[in-house]
Amino acid sequence: MVDQQSPQSDINTGGLNDLVSTQKGGVQTLAVLAQALVNAFPKATASTSPVATGLNSIATAASVAIAANTLRHGIMFHNPGTTTIYVYPTAMAVAPTTTVLGGTFVIYPGATLQFSPANFPNVNCGWSAFGLGASLPLTVCEFY
């Protein structure tokens, strides 16, 4: 004679433990997903965001355009002028120049370069800029 268990007895033994284990795994997965969303779309840390800075003194000698900020989650550069501007992370080992452009991001006249919080959640380094002229404009928006 084959011993058959009722579905009720199966739930009270291994079936219930399997169900609890599956639910626990689902909750852990949701917690990881929730943290990933917070990292990608951080809560605002300032009363106003973005914070915009207008510069009108970019020249051929590189200068710091915006300082490092550990609270910044994204940054956008816009070139409202008529001359190309180059930006780069300030702490580069070898600083770029007008003749050595490696490490720079080019921003053409009228163009915008953005490191969005969704793709780059911790863009908190300082940024330097230079161009091929004097008194060049650059707009910087920081997202907090």
URQUI-V455919 format. One record per backbone hydrogen bond with DSSP energy under -1.0 kcal/mol. CO is the residue of the C=O (numbers start at 0). NH is the residue of the N-H. E is the energy in kcal/mol with one decimal. If there is no record, write none. Layout:
# URQUI-V455919
{{CO NH E} {CO NH E}}
This chain:
# URQUI-V455919
{{5 9 -1.6} {6 10 -1.7} {7 11 -1.7} {9 14 -2.1} {10 15 -1.4} {12 16 -1.1} {13 17 -2.4} {14 18 -1.9} {15 19 -2.4} {16 20 -2.4} {17 21 -2.3} {18 22 -2.4} {19 23 -2.6} {20 24 -2.2} {21 25 -2.0} {22 26 -2.3} {23 27 -2.3} {24 28 -2.1} {25 29 -2.2} {26 30 -2.0} {27 31 -2.0} {28 32 -2.2} {29 33 -2.6} {30 34 -2.1} {31 35 -2.1} {32 36 -2.1} {33 37 -1.9} {34 38 -2.3} {35 39 -2.2} {36 40 -2.8} {50 141 -2.7} {52 139 -2.8} {54 137 -2.3} {57 135 -2.9} {58 130 -1.9} {62 128 -2.6} {65 126 -2.9} {68 71 -1.3} {73 142 -2.9} {74 114 -3.3} {75 140 -2.9} {76 112 -3.0} {77 138 -2.9} {78 109 -2.8} {84 106 -3.0} {85 129 -2.0} {86 104 -2.9} {87 127 -2.9} {88 91 -1.2} {99 96 -2.4} {100 103 -2.1} {104 86 -2.3} {106 84 -2.3} {107 110 -2.5} {110 78 -2.6} {112 76 -3.4} {114 74 -2.0} {115 119 -3.2} {121 123 -1.5} {123 68 -2.1} {125 89 -2.5} {126 64 -2.5} {126 65 -2.1} {127 87 -2.0} {128 62 -1.9} {129 85 -3.3} {135 57 -2.2} {137 54 -3.0} {138 77 -2.6} {139 52 -2.9} {140 75 -2.4} {141 50 -2.4} {142 72 -3.4} {142 73 -1.1} {143 44 -1.8}}
